[in-house]
């Protein structure tokens, strides 16, 4: 479907961040402890997953997917995953608050823009307010944000993009009525139509080892 306003169908790699300690705690059914961690980074297992994804992506990006833009959530676990998974790439990076996780617990609240600028000095945080994350967000409110993010992707001139985001956000992006259908550092290619319709490309689907099981519903 070609649309004069937006252009072409977009090919998008959807990537969930590597494991953080909150994921490990959820898997161990220690829900309250996991929720209490503020903007957790990825842990050693998450670093290993991102390194493995980096290896898998190198082949894909050379052969099958001429990547033009990377978009990352500003949460630490997404930024760290992006840094490692795309360390072999010179593709431009946009850090956008739109694909951050559903904001309903401390582990899903971000860090201030000034704090992130200290921790990630080479990155551009100009799209962020100082306090940029959604708070006490409902599934419906996140759905509105998902739609805004689809519109943002369609407004971009690039046709091949990668998004580093979060389990609940990406599951909603696919319009799947479940809690989270992505493993840590899982990567799926989708096609995004100008009208916002999403379909699985059936071409690129990367899963790393050391997956820790699906998150436990809280």
Backbone as ProteinMPNN parsed JSONL, in Angstrom:
{"seq_chain_A": "XXXXXXXXXXXXXXXXXXXXXXXXXXXXXXXXXXXXXXXXXXXXXXXXXXXXXXXXXXXXXXXXXXXXXXXXXXXXXXXXXXXXXXXXXXXXXXXXXXXXXXXXXXXXXXXXXXXXXXXXXXXXXXXXXXXXXXXXXXXXXXXXXXXXXXXXXXXXXXXXXXXXXXXXXXXXXXXXXXXXXXXXXXXXXXXXXXXXXXXXXXXXXXXXXXXXXXXXXX", "coords_chain_A": {"N_chain_A": [[0.824, -1.187, 0.0], [0.823, 2.015, -1.072], [1.006, 5.284, 0.049], [0.394, 8.607, -0.389], [0.898, 10.534, 1.555], [2.404, 9.289, 3.585], [4.07, 7.44, 2.352], [5.758, 4.375, 1.953], [5.1, 0.884, 2.816], [6.434, 0.01, 5.953], [9.299, -1.734, 7.077], [9.999, -3.211, 10.069], [12.081, -3.992, 12.773], [11.239, -5.407, 15.738], [12.34, -5.312, 18.986], [12.816, -6.712, 22.148], [14.171, -5.595, 25.25], [17.185, -6.781, 26.976], [17.536, -9.095, 29.774], [16.648, -7.786, 32.936], [17.215, -7.279, 36.502], [14.67, -7.093, 37.595], [13.093, -8.649, 35.881], [14.133, -11.175, 36.445], [13.426, -11.431, 39.126], [10.605, -11.354, 38.874], [10.218, -13.756, 37.498], [10.883, -15.495, 39.457], [8.762, -15.265, 41.044], [8.819, -13.166, 42.812], [7.325, -10.665, 43.067], [6.735, -8.087, 44.221], [9.273, -7.188, 45.009], [10.522, -7.01, 42.519], [8.978, -5.046, 41.231], [9.676, -2.878, 42.741], [12.188, -2.012, 41.99], [13.854, 0.711, 40.661], [13.83, 1.859, 37.408], [15.521, -0.343, 36.297], [18.809, -1.507, 35.252], [20.139, -3.686, 32.619], [21.093, -6.987, 33.627], [23.859, -9.307, 34.235], [23.117, -11.587, 32.763], [21.409, -10.371, 30.947], [23.197, -8.727, 29.548], [24.727, -10.707, 28.299], [22.746, -11.805, 26.658], [22.211, -9.607, 24.982], [24.679, -9.359, 23.724], [24.691, -11.753, 22.313], [22.504, -11.295, 20.639], [23.579, -9.211, 19.152], [25.508, -10.624, 17.653], [23.811, -12.274, 16.115], [22.356, -10.342, 14.738], [24.255, -9.139, 13.101], [24.682, -10.714, 10.794], [22.09, -10.659, 9.683], [21.677, -7.907, 9.184], [23.595, -7.396, 7.296], [22.792, -9.007, 5.122], [19.914, -9.203, 4.796], [18.481, -6.982, 5.677], [18.547, -3.748, 5.234], [19.328, -1.601, 7.406], [18.182, 1.566, 8.482], [17.545, 3.257, 10.59], [17.567, 3.39, 14.142], [15.442, 3.134, 16.899], [15.103, 3.808, 20.258], [13.628, 3.067, 23.418], [13.842, 5.232, 26.299], [14.461, 3.961, 28.671], [16.754, 2.521, 31.025], [17.351, -0.217, 30.608], [16.643, -0.636, 27.988], [18.256, 1.218, 26.606], [20.829, 0.249, 27.223], [20.715, -2.284, 26.069], [20.416, -1.541, 23.399], [22.892, -0.24, 22.952], [24.676, -2.409, 23.083], [23.635, -4.414, 21.353], [23.666, -3.172, 18.889], [26.268, -2.4, 18.521], [28.045, -2.839, 16.48], [27.124, -1.327, 14.457], [26.67, 1.644, 12.496], [24.389, 3.019, 12.324], [22.027, 5.717, 12.595], [20.636, 6.796, 15.767], [17.596, 7.29, 17.455], [16.278, 8.466, 20.439], [13.357, 7.928, 21.978], [10.495, 8.797, 23.925], [8.141, 7.487, 23.351], [8.069, 4.575, 22.845], [8.382, 3.516, 25.474], [7.983, 1.451, 28.478], [4.761, 0.3, 29.713], [3.632, 2.462, 32.113], [3.353, 1.575, 35.21], [4.531, 0.994, 37.657], [7.433, 1.101, 39.776], [9.631, -0.091, 38.515], [9.027, 0.402, 35.931], [9.154, 3.084, 35.645], [11.003, 5.824, 34.441], [14.367, 7.273, 34.333], [15.514, 10.588, 35.112], [15.961, 13.05, 32.523], [18.356, 14.554, 32.845], [19.862, 12.862, 34.45], [20.158, 10.633, 32.74], [21.651, 11.812, 30.723], [24.069, 12.123, 32.003], [24.782, 9.433, 32.423], [24.799, 8.302, 29.869], [26.615, 9.741, 27.974], [27.156, 10.124, 25.246], [24.829, 10.075, 23.864], [21.785, 11.407, 22.386], [19.371, 13.146, 23.972], [17.371, 14.889, 23.327], [14.66, 14.717, 22.68], [13.349, 14.289, 25.012], [11.474, 15.339, 27.885], [12.398, 16.586, 31.159], [11.2, 14.951, 33.16], [9.974, 12.345, 31.799], [8.509, 9.971, 31.608], [5.527, 7.904, 31.484], [3.06, 7.837, 34.095], [1.213, 5.771, 36.355], [-0.244, 4.481, 34.328], [-2.866, 3.259, 32.268], [-3.911, 0.277, 30.458], [-5.398, 1.097, 28.267], [-4.553, 3.745, 27.95], [-1.876, 3.266, 27.329], [-2.33, 2.03, 24.914], [-3.133, 4.186, 23.318], [-0.727, 5.508, 23.176], [0.791, 3.602, 21.805], [-0.494, 3.744, 19.313], [0.184, 6.356, 18.626], [2.901, 6.015, 18.351], [3.044, 4.294, 16.15], [2.103, 6.042, 14.214], [4.189, 7.866, 14.299], [6.34, 6.258, 13.342], [5.4, 5.824, 10.757], [5.544, 8.391, 9.81], [8.172, 8.829, 9.367], [10.92, 9.132, 7.052], [12.452, 6.864, 6.575], [12.524, 3.381, 5.571], [13.355, 1.002, 6.667], [13.61, 0.057, 9.855], [14.662, -0.293, 13.315], [13.377, -1.097, 16.507], [13.902, -0.741, 19.906], [12.474, -1.898, 22.701], [9.889, -2.792, 24.998], [8.32, -5.556, 26.753], [5.454, -5.491, 27.308], [4.629, -3.226, 25.923], [5.396, -3.867, 23.268], [3.872, -6.146, 22.817], [1.308, -5.096, 22.87], [1.607, -3.419, 20.678], [1.598, -5.291, 18.637], [-0.991, -5.932, 18.855], [-1.859, -8.067, 20.403], [-3.671, -9.874, 22.736], [-2.411, -10.396, 25.308], [-0.194, -10.644, 28.168], [2.663, -10.485, 27.796], [4.467, -11.342, 25.003], [7.031, -11.589, 24.146], [10.331, -12.825, 24.452], [13.275, -11.991, 26.416], [15.484, -9.924, 24.642], [14.492, -10.898, 22.274], [13.806, -10.742, 18.784], [11.698, -9.605, 16.269], [10.596, -9.306, 12.944], [8.334, -7.018, 11.571], [5.71, -5.879, 9.355], [4.594, -2.674, 8.732], [1.766, -1.008, 7.833], [0.647, 1.944, 6.014], [-1.816, 2.658, 7.184], [-1.561, 1.87, 9.761], [-1.876, -0.792, 10.24], [-0.524, -3.888, 11.321], [1.574, -6.571, 10.441], [3.06, -9.836, 10.674], [6.21, -10.336, 9.266], [7.236, -12.769, 8.702], [9.812, -13.312, 8.011], [12.249, -12.454, 9.448], [13.126, -13.675, 12.545], [14.416, -13.751, 15.586], [15.693, -15.473, 18.318], [17.271, -15.468, 21.428], [19.457, -17.529, 23.463], [19.242, -18.524, 26.949], [16.802, -17.565, 27.823], [14.345, -16.554, 30.189], [11.867, -17.538, 30.673], [8.312, -16.772, 30.546], [7.119, -13.585, 31.682], [5.651, -13.342, 34.924], [2.226, -12.948, 35.568], [1.061, -10.143, 37.326]], "CA_chain_A": [[0.0, 0.0, 0.0], [1.578, 3.267, -1.092], [0.139, 6.367, 0.473], [1.16, 9.81, -0.751], [1.315, 11.297, 2.736], [3.388, 8.573, 4.389], [5.019, 6.63, 1.606], [5.692, 2.936, 1.748], [5.047, -0.031, 3.951], [7.69, 0.018, 6.71], [9.795, -2.976, 7.67], [10.457, -2.812, 11.403], [12.525, -5.021, 13.709], [10.806, -5.144, 17.112], [13.285, -5.98, 19.882], [12.646, -6.482, 23.584], [15.442, -5.437, 25.978], [17.744, -7.92, 27.699], [17.036, -9.335, 31.128], [17.017, -6.972, 34.101], [16.954, -7.998, 37.757], [13.216, -7.149, 37.839], [12.596, -9.82, 35.146], [14.556, -12.366, 37.185], [12.584, -11.497, 40.328], [9.249, -11.744, 38.461], [10.235, -15.179, 37.144], [10.966, -16.226, 40.736], [7.521, -14.914, 41.736], [9.093, -12.123, 43.821], [6.745, -9.568, 42.272], [6.874, -6.777, 44.886], [10.685, -6.786, 44.931], [10.801, -6.632, 41.134], [8.317, -3.77, 40.937], [10.286, -1.793, 43.526], [13.462, -1.574, 41.403], [13.598, 1.882, 39.829], [14.517, 1.891, 36.105], [16.669, -1.245, 36.424], [19.639, -1.797, 34.079], [20.211, -5.122, 32.353], [22.06, -7.68, 34.478], [24.875, -10.052, 33.463], [22.425, -12.434, 31.772], [20.906, -9.466, 29.915], [24.354, -8.334, 28.727], [25.05, -11.869, 27.459], [21.689, -11.899, 25.641], [22.408, -8.525, 24.007], [25.876, -9.732, 22.936], [24.273, -12.802, 21.386], [21.67, -10.651, 19.619], [24.515, -8.495, 18.288], [26.063, -11.602, 16.704], [22.747, -12.695, 15.189], [21.954, -9.204, 13.895], [25.272, -8.769, 12.113], [24.374, -11.414, 9.549], [20.801, -10.183, 9.168], [21.792, -6.535, 8.687], [24.401, -7.435, 6.067], [22.162, -9.718, 4.009], [18.465, -9.167, 4.603], [17.779, -5.847, 6.26], [19.371, -2.528, 5.173], [18.83, -0.766, 8.505], [18.386, 3.017, 8.301], [17.285, 4.02, 11.809], [17.268, 2.66, 15.379], [14.681, 3.936, 17.864], [15.137, 3.127, 21.557], [13.034, 3.589, 24.645], [14.872, 5.846, 27.151], [14.707, 3.23, 29.915], [18.141, 2.041, 31.054], [17.499, -1.575, 30.056], [16.552, -0.534, 26.525], [19.448, 1.934, 26.122], [21.983, -0.645, 27.334], [20.538, -3.323, 25.044], [20.698, -0.895, 22.11], [24.34, -0.007, 22.851], [25.394, -3.67, 22.86], [23.113, -5.167, 20.201], [23.985, -2.46, 17.646], [27.595, -1.779, 18.648], [28.759, -2.978, 15.201], [26.39, -0.56, 13.44], [26.804, 3.113, 12.554], [23.048, 3.55, 12.026], [21.572, 6.763, 13.536], [19.762, 6.39, 16.867], [16.662, 8.258, 18.043], [15.762, 8.021, 21.736], [12.001, 8.48, 22.032], [9.707, 8.303, 25.058], [6.915, 6.794, 22.924], [8.035, 3.123, 23.052], [8.758, 3.068, 26.817], [7.058, 0.442, 28.988], [3.539, 0.763, 30.374], [4.074, 3.028, 33.39], [2.489, 1.305, 36.372], [5.33, 0.472, 38.765], [8.719, 1.789, 39.81], [10.551, -0.665, 37.526], [8.622, 0.924, 34.627], [9.331, 4.531, 35.625], [12.335, 6.075, 33.92], [15.281, 8.172, 35.031], [15.381, 11.938, 34.564], [16.798, 13.352, 31.362], [19.706, 14.985, 33.255], [20.563, 11.661, 34.919], [20.511, 9.833, 31.559], [22.73, 12.512, 30.004], [25.305, 11.792, 32.723], [25.105, 8.007, 32.276], [24.982, 7.974, 28.448], [26.999, 11.079, 27.5], [27.259, 10.252, 23.79], [23.507, 9.969, 23.249], [20.997, 12.63, 22.247], [18.103, 13.009, 24.698], [16.641, 16.145, 23.097], [13.204, 14.5, 22.575], [12.794, 14.017, 26.335], [11.334, 16.287, 28.987], [13.179, 16.112, 32.313], [10.428, 13.802, 33.673], [9.357, 12.012, 30.512], [7.845, 8.668, 31.583], [4.116, 7.893, 31.899], [2.839, 7.314, 35.454], [-0.134, 5.223, 36.612], [-0.834, 4.363, 33.0], [-3.742, 2.11, 32.033], [-3.695, -0.405, 29.173], [-6.005, 1.942, 27.231], [-3.655, 4.889, 27.724], [-0.715, 2.777, 26.587], [-2.802, 1.79, 23.545], [-3.081, 5.481, 22.612], [0.702, 5.764, 22.935], [1.169, 2.67, 20.73], [-0.991, 4.313, 18.045], [1.02, 7.533, 18.324], [4.208, 5.531, 17.909], [2.856, 3.812, 14.762], [2.038, 7.254, 13.368], [5.557, 8.399, 14.237], [7.107, 5.412, 12.412], [4.921, 6.078, 9.391], [5.919, 9.756, 9.393], [9.611, 8.861, 9.097], [11.246, 8.812, 5.651], [13.126, 5.561, 6.462], [11.647, 2.222, 5.378], [13.886, -0.121, 7.448], [13.907, 0.593, 11.186], [14.661, -1.207, 14.456], [12.833, -0.49, 17.719], [14.249, -1.465, 21.126], [11.382, -1.501, 23.582], [9.532, -3.548, 26.202], [7.399, -6.659, 26.497], [4.023, -5.155, 27.27], [4.426, -2.264, 24.831], [5.507, -4.549, 21.972], [2.73, -7.058, 22.699], [0.187, -4.218, 22.489], [1.911, -2.969, 19.311], [1.146, -6.383, 17.765], [-2.421, -6.095, 19.111], [-2.078, -9.392, 20.98], [-4.333, -9.671, 24.016], [-1.719, -11.136, 26.359], [0.662, -9.763, 28.98], [3.949, -10.283, 27.111], [4.761, -12.489, 24.126], [8.429, -11.483, 23.715], [11.407, -13.146, 25.378], [14.317, -10.958, 26.481], [16.325, -9.814, 23.444], [13.868, -11.478, 21.084], [13.676, -9.78, 17.68], [10.761, -10.047, 15.224], [10.338, -8.313, 11.902], [6.924, -6.82, 11.192], [5.397, -4.908, 8.3], [3.657, -1.652, 9.203], [1.091, -0.347, 6.705], [0.362, 3.365, 6.277], [-3.006, 2.84, 8.032], [-1.268, 1.401, 11.108], [-2.023, -2.256, 10.346], [0.75, -4.571, 11.537], [1.572, -8.008, 10.177], [4.35, -10.504, 10.837], [6.806, -10.498, 7.929], [7.576, -14.176, 8.494], [11.175, -13.424, 7.472], [13.285, -12.405, 10.483], [12.68, -13.959, 13.905], [15.634, -14.14, 16.308], [15.541, -15.71, 19.757], [18.563, -15.782, 22.038], [19.396, -18.509, 24.551], [19.144, -17.957, 28.295], [15.51, -16.924, 28.108], [14.031, -16.901, 31.576], [10.446, -17.842, 30.813], [7.432, -15.62, 30.388], [6.895, -12.86, 32.945], [4.498, -13.795, 35.704], [1.205, -11.904, 35.715], [1.0, -9.7, 38.716]], "C_chain_A": [[0.866, 1.247, 0.0], [0.602, 4.4, -0.821], [0.951, 7.65, 0.313], [1.696, 10.531, 0.483], [2.483, 10.609, 3.443], [4.414, 7.822, 3.573], [4.712, 5.158, 1.735], [5.342, 2.175, 3.027], [6.425, -0.032, 4.623], [8.032, -1.404, 7.149], [10.468, -2.594, 8.984], [10.881, -4.051, 12.205], [12.094, -4.604, 15.111], [11.678, -5.973, 18.047], [12.927, -5.659, 21.325], [14.03, -6.439, 24.229], [15.914, -6.748, 26.599], [17.251, -7.982, 29.134], [17.568, -8.32, 32.126], [16.707, -7.762, 35.361], [15.459, -8.093, 38.06], [12.613, -8.359, 37.103], [12.903, -11.112, 35.906], [13.678, -12.535, 38.43], [11.151, -11.902, 39.98], [9.19, -13.242, 38.181], [10.307, -16.055, 38.389], [9.747, -15.942, 41.619], [7.723, -13.918, 42.878], [8.647, -10.782, 43.229], [7.017, -8.201, 42.907], [8.314, -6.275, 44.817], [11.036, -6.312, 43.517], [10.222, -5.272, 40.788], [9.006, -2.598, 41.614], [11.588, -1.276, 42.913], [13.202, -0.417, 40.438], [14.464, 1.828, 38.561], [15.736, 0.957, 36.084], [17.47, -1.383, 35.127], [19.512, -3.277, 33.712], [21.286, -5.727, 33.258], [23.035, -8.491, 33.608], [24.238, -10.948, 32.402], [21.916, -11.568, 30.616], [22.008, -8.988, 28.979], [24.708, -9.472, 27.771], [24.015, -12.036, 26.341], [21.898, -10.845, 24.554], [23.63, -8.792, 23.128], [25.505, -10.789, 21.894], [23.404, -12.223, 20.265], [22.543, -9.871, 18.639], [25.103, -9.429, 17.226], [25.027, -11.994, 15.654], [22.386, -11.575, 14.21], [22.982, -8.894, 12.805], [25.006, -9.427, 10.764], [23.12, -10.88, 8.884], [20.95, -8.809, 8.517], [22.644, -6.484, 7.419], [23.582, -7.937, 4.884], [20.721, -9.294, 3.729], [17.792, -7.851, 4.967], [18.67, -4.614, 6.266], [18.872, -1.467, 6.164], [19.183, 0.705, 8.3], [18.24, 3.823, 9.589], [17.013, 3.059, 12.968], [16.514, 3.62, 16.299], [14.671, 3.164, 19.177], [14.261, 3.851, 22.56], [14.157, 4.197, 25.498], [15.101, 5.113, 28.468], [16.084, 2.587, 29.854], [18.291, 0.697, 30.363], [17.419, -1.574, 28.537], [17.807, 0.137, 25.961], [20.677, 1.029, 26.146], [21.915, -1.753, 26.287], [20.885, -2.76, 23.667], [22.206, -0.731, 21.91], [25.09, -1.286, 22.485], [24.938, -4.332, 21.552], [23.499, -4.51, 18.877], [25.379, -1.837, 17.687], [28.394, -1.88, 17.351], [28.167, -2.089, 14.116], [26.631, 0.94, 13.606], [25.464, 3.802, 12.273], [22.651, 4.619, 13.038], [20.575, 6.214, 14.561], [18.898, 7.562, 17.31], [16.187, 7.678, 19.367], [14.43, 8.727, 21.962], [11.257, 7.933, 23.247], [8.505, 7.456, 24.628], [6.947, 5.285, 23.152], [8.517, 2.66, 24.433], [7.673, 2.132, 27.362], [5.834, 1.088, 29.611], [3.885, 1.2, 31.793], [3.121, 2.715, 34.525], [3.257, 0.65, 37.505], [6.704, 1.082, 38.671], [9.691, 1.243, 38.76], [10.224, -0.156, 36.124], [8.572, 2.451, 34.611], [10.784, 4.814, 35.268], [13.207, 6.896, 34.854], [15.199, 9.538, 34.354], [16.339, 12.143, 33.385], [18.222, 13.723, 31.797], [20.53, 13.804, 33.77], [21.026, 10.809, 33.727], [21.654, 10.479, 30.779], [24.086, 12.273, 30.677], [25.749, 10.357, 32.42], [25.427, 7.617, 30.834], [25.39, 9.251, 27.7], [27.05, 11.229, 25.98], [25.905, 10.252, 23.096], [22.765, 11.307, 23.28], [19.621, 12.421, 22.899], [17.182, 14.21, 24.456], [15.131, 15.948, 22.959], [12.539, 14.326, 23.943], [12.59, 15.292, 27.14], [12.217, 15.769, 30.129], [12.505, 14.876, 32.945], [9.538, 13.331, 32.523], [8.459, 10.777, 30.537], [6.381, 8.795, 32.004], [3.974, 7.284, 33.296], [1.394, 6.845, 35.583], [-0.907, 5.055, 35.304], [-1.737, 3.129, 32.934], [-3.386, 1.478, 30.682], [-4.245, 0.439, 28.024], [-5.101, 3.132, 26.9], [-2.4, 4.455, 26.976], [-1.098, 2.499, 25.134], [-2.784, 3.057, 22.695], [-1.631, 5.807, 22.244], [1.238, 4.853, 21.825], [0.737, 3.237, 19.377], [-0.178, 5.544, 17.637], [2.382, 7.096, 17.803], [4.12, 4.979, 16.479], [2.804, 5.002, 13.796], [3.428, 7.87, 13.216], [6.398, 7.588, 13.241], [6.695, 5.685, 10.97], [5.294, 7.468, 8.89], [7.395, 9.852, 9.02], [9.87, 8.545, 7.63], [11.857, 7.415, 5.483], [12.096, 4.436, 6.281], [12.098, 1.011, 6.196], [14.377, 0.386, 8.797], [13.947, -0.528, 12.211], [14.176, -0.435, 15.679], [13.235, -1.354, 18.902], [13.317, -0.978, 22.227], [11.151, -2.573, 24.638], [8.401, -4.525, 25.903], [5.946, -6.269, 26.366], [3.734, -4.192, 26.119], [4.427, -2.988, 23.482], [4.348, -5.52, 21.748], [1.485, -6.274, 22.274], [0.375, -3.709, 21.061], [1.426, -4.011, 18.298], [-0.345, -6.663, 17.934], [-2.754, -7.507, 19.594], [-2.582, -9.204, 22.402], [-3.711, -10.56, 25.091], [-0.811, -10.164, 27.086], [1.963, -9.45, 28.243], [4.271, -11.514, 26.287], [6.198, -12.459, 23.591], [9.362, -11.984, 24.807], [12.403, -11.985, 25.431], [15.231, -11.062, 25.264], [15.766, -10.584, 22.239], [13.661, -10.377, 20.046], [12.748, -10.357, 16.625], [10.607, -8.94, 14.197], [8.847, -8.245, 11.611], [6.855, -5.85, 10.007], [4.346, -3.964, 8.86], [3.092, -0.921, 7.995], [0.851, 1.127, 7.038], [-0.865, 3.599, 7.159], [-2.797, 2.318, 9.457], [-1.43, -0.104, 11.288], [-0.649, -2.908, 10.414], [0.602, -6.037, 11.163], [2.984, -8.554, 10.344], [4.947, -10.709, 9.449], [7.083, -11.967, 7.63], [9.009, -14.377, 8.011], [12.2, -13.49, 8.598], [12.649, -12.649, 11.848], [13.879, -14.523, 14.662], [15.312, -14.325, 17.784], [16.902, -16.063, 20.318], [18.361, -16.867, 23.085], [19.24, -17.767, 25.874], [17.861, -17.162, 28.499], [15.051, -17.41, 29.477], [12.553, -17.217, 31.73], [9.611, -16.591, 30.737], [7.274, -14.898, 31.725], [5.63, -13.387, 33.626], [3.509, -12.651, 35.786], [1.168, -11.45, 37.157], [-0.45, -9.482, 39.135]], "O_chain_A": [[1.571, 1.51, 0.974], [-0.486, 4.457, -1.395], [2.065, 7.756, 0.826], [2.802, 11.072, 0.467], [3.439, 11.268, 3.852], [5.525, 7.586, 4.048], [3.558, 4.737, 1.64], [5.295, 2.724, 4.129], [7.453, -0.07, 3.947], [7.155, -2.173, 7.542], [11.381, -1.769, 9.016], [10.136, -5.027, 12.301], [12.53, -3.57, 15.616], [11.747, -7.195, 17.916], [12.756, -4.496, 21.69], [14.943, -7.152, 23.813], [15.145, -7.7, 26.729], [16.632, -7.045, 29.639], [18.763, -8.028, 32.166], [16.025, -8.785, 35.31], [15.015, -9.046, 38.7], [11.724, -9.023, 37.635], [12.069, -12.012, 36.002], [13.244, -13.642, 38.747], [10.541, -12.698, 40.695], [8.239, -13.918, 38.573], [9.857, -17.201, 38.386], [9.707, -16.329, 42.787], [6.904, -13.836, 43.794], [9.457, -9.903, 42.935], [7.469, -7.274, 42.235], [8.554, -5.088, 44.595], [11.76, -5.331, 43.345], [10.872, -4.449, 40.144], [8.938, -1.466, 41.136], [12.047, -0.196, 43.285], [12.415, -0.556, 39.501], [15.69, 1.76, 38.647], [16.86, 1.415, 35.876], [16.899, -1.377, 34.036], [18.849, -4.036, 34.419], [22.263, -5.065, 33.608], [23.027, -8.366, 32.384], [24.745, -11.061, 31.287], [21.98, -11.971, 29.455], [21.797, -8.856, 27.774], [24.957, -9.244, 26.587], [24.368, -12.369, 25.21], [21.78, -11.136, 23.364], [23.621, -8.49, 21.935], [25.945, -10.728, 20.746], [23.54, -12.6, 19.101], [22.281, -9.869, 17.437], [25.187, -9.072, 16.051], [25.323, -12.04, 14.46], [22.145, -11.815, 13.027], [22.624, -8.44, 11.718], [25.093, -8.78, 9.72], [23.087, -10.673, 7.671], [20.417, -8.569, 7.434], [22.436, -5.622, 6.565], [23.654, -7.384, 3.787], [20.346, -9.055, 2.581], [16.639, -7.63, 4.596], [19.466, -4.434, 7.188], [18.108, -0.57, 5.811], [20.323, 1.048, 7.987], [18.745, 4.941, 9.681], [16.326, 2.05, 12.807], [16.904, 4.777, 16.455], [14.276, 1.999, 19.21], [14.161, 5.078, 22.557], [15.297, 3.737, 25.432], [15.862, 5.594, 29.307], [16.538, 2.161, 28.792], [19.246, 0.485, 29.616], [18.043, -2.401, 27.873], [18.358, -0.316, 24.958], [21.475, 1.035, 25.209], [22.929, -2.117, 25.691], [21.559, -3.412, 22.87], [22.737, -1.039, 20.843], [26.022, -1.259, 21.682], [25.765, -4.756, 20.744], [23.644, -5.191, 17.862], [25.65, -0.867, 16.98], [29.32, -1.098, 17.135], [28.646, -2.089, 12.982], [26.775, 1.436, 14.723], [25.411, 5.005, 12.018], [22.909, 4.452, 14.23], [19.791, 5.309, 14.276], [19.386, 8.673, 17.515], [15.743, 6.531, 19.42], [14.373, 9.947, 22.115], [11.37, 6.75, 23.567], [7.91, 6.774, 25.462], [5.948, 4.734, 23.615], [9.009, 1.539, 24.564], [6.588, 2.027, 26.79], [5.854, 2.26, 29.989], [4.377, 0.399, 32.588], [2.191, 3.477, 34.789], [2.699, -0.165, 38.24], [7.109, 1.536, 37.601], [10.476, 1.994, 38.183], [11.053, -0.269, 35.221], [8.02, 3.048, 33.686], [11.69, 4.125, 35.736], [12.844, 7.175, 35.997], [14.86, 9.637, 33.175], [17.378, 11.492, 33.281], [19.191, 13.263, 31.191], [21.742, 13.745, 33.559], [22.157, 10.323, 33.712], [22.517, 9.787, 30.24], [25.119, 12.225, 30.009], [26.93, 10.096, 32.191], [26.228, 6.713, 30.596], [24.621, 9.78, 26.897], [26.993, 12.35, 25.474], [25.832, 10.412, 21.877], [23.068, 12.198, 24.073], [18.816, 11.617, 22.428], [16.319, 14.512, 25.28], [14.381, 16.913, 23.105], [11.315, 14.227, 24.032], [13.411, 16.208, 27.094], [12.72, 14.648, 30.07], [13.17, 13.879, 33.227], [8.457, 13.881, 32.312], [7.715, 10.548, 29.583], [6.029, 9.679, 32.785], [4.678, 6.335, 33.64], [0.478, 7.431, 35.007], [-2.072, 5.44, 35.198], [-1.402, 2.079, 33.483], [-2.662, 2.063, 29.877], [-3.651, 0.5, 26.947], [-4.908, 3.48, 25.735], [-1.911, 5.171, 26.101], [-0.291, 2.704, 24.227], [-2.462, 3.015, 21.507], [-1.345, 6.31, 21.158], [2.045, 5.284, 21.002], [1.503, 3.215, 18.414], [0.111, 5.748, 16.458], [2.948, 7.735, 16.916], [5.037, 5.183, 15.685], [3.385, 4.967, 12.711], [3.796, 8.337, 12.138], [7.087, 8.161, 12.397], [7.538, 5.767, 10.077], [5.353, 7.699, 7.682], [7.823, 10.84, 8.425], [9.125, 7.775, 7.023], [11.798, 6.838, 4.398], [10.966, 4.521, 6.761], [11.312, 0.086, 6.403], [15.409, 1.05, 8.889], [13.347, -1.585, 12.012], [14.519, 0.732, 15.864], [12.956, -2.552, 18.922], [13.358, 0.184, 22.633], [12.1, -3.191, 25.118], [7.638, -4.358, 24.951], [5.274, -6.672, 25.417], [2.724, -4.324, 25.427], [3.554, -2.747, 22.648], [3.893, -5.695, 20.618], [0.709, -6.727, 21.432], [-0.597, -3.584, 20.316], [0.91, -3.662, 17.236], [-0.902, -7.521, 17.249], [-3.791, -8.069, 19.242], [-1.989, -8.459, 23.183], [-4.396, -11.375, 25.708], [-0.668, -9.009, 26.684], [2.324, -8.284, 28.083], [4.341, -12.619, 26.825], [6.539, -13.219, 22.685], [9.205, -11.611, 25.97], [12.37, -11.097, 24.579], [15.688, -12.147, 24.904], [16.5, -10.883, 21.296], [13.378, -9.23, 20.388], [12.972, -11.465, 16.136], [10.499, -7.767, 14.552], [8.184, -9.266, 11.429], [7.8, -5.119, 9.71], [3.329, -4.403, 9.397], [3.827, -0.297, 7.23], [0.852, 1.511, 8.208], [-0.952, 4.634, 7.819], [-3.725, 2.319, 10.265], [-1.152, -0.635, 12.363], [0.268, -2.544, 9.677], [-0.385, -6.677, 11.528], [3.97, -7.835, 10.179], [4.266, -11.201, 8.549], [7.157, -12.372, 6.47], [9.385, -15.488, 7.64], [12.942, -14.467, 8.701], [11.746, -11.921, 12.26], [14.306, -15.649, 14.405], [14.731, -13.445, 18.42], [17.617, -16.879, 19.737], [17.243, -17.102, 23.541], [19.12, -16.543, 25.907], [17.838, -16.197, 29.263], [15.336, -18.54, 29.872], [12.038, -17.163, 32.847], [10.128, -15.479, 30.848], [7.295, -15.531, 32.781], [4.679, -13.816, 32.972], [3.894, -11.51, 36.044], [1.234, -12.255, 38.085], [-0.713, -9.105, 40.277]]}, "name": "protein", "num_of_chains": 1, "seq": "XXXXXXXXXXXXXXXXXXXXXXXXXXXXXXXXXXXXXXXXXXXXXXXXXXXXXXXXXXXXXXXXXXXXXXXXXXXXXXXXXXXXXXXXXXXXXXXXXXXXXXXXXXXXXXXXXXXXXXXXXXXXXXXXXXXXXXXXXXXXXXXXXXXXXXXXXXXXXXXXXXXXXXXXXXXXXXXXXXXXXXXXXXXXXXXXXXXXXXXXXXXXXXXXXXXXXXXXXX"}
